[in-house]
Amino acid sequence: MKRIFYTGEGLQELLRELRAEKKKIVFTNGVFDIIHMGHVEYLLEAKSMGDVLIVGLNSDSSVKMIKGDKRPIVPEVNRAFVLSNLKPVDFVVIFDEDNPFNLISNVLPDVLVKGADWSEDKIVGADVVKNNGGEIKRIKFVENNSSTNIIDKIIQLYTK
């Protein structure tokens, strides 16, 4: 059953259950504003690294902090619904901070996944995960596949 959590409420109970079942927990995070092929490939690969994939989703206010007032295009409720219904995603947790450090510290995943464009020393929460015995994995991005590229293309098409 897919579940969406807001700011981690109820998450600790879920994590206790998963750990009691000896599930390998994988965590990643992002904005996931306009879902595209790159997102899906990334999530499929992340899921293949464990039993359960938890996705930390930036809330609308969080996205505005990091991407500006014109983002997100798609509201958090809609983004969470779409993500939670993608095959590789087991759970979505919406967080309000500009980075997922507190959420990662609470989840303490077995595997923390980010895109290969992040060097390990720049991955938020990597130190906490590694100090807890977890590992950091980086996934290669599908080139020219980003929400920003899609938005830019739409703007170009409709501003000529």
Helices and strands as residue ranges (DSSP letters): E 3-6, H 11-20, E 25-30, H 37-47, E 52-58, H 60-67, H 76-84, E 91-95, H 101-107, E 111-115, G 120-122, H 126-131, E 135-139, H 147-158
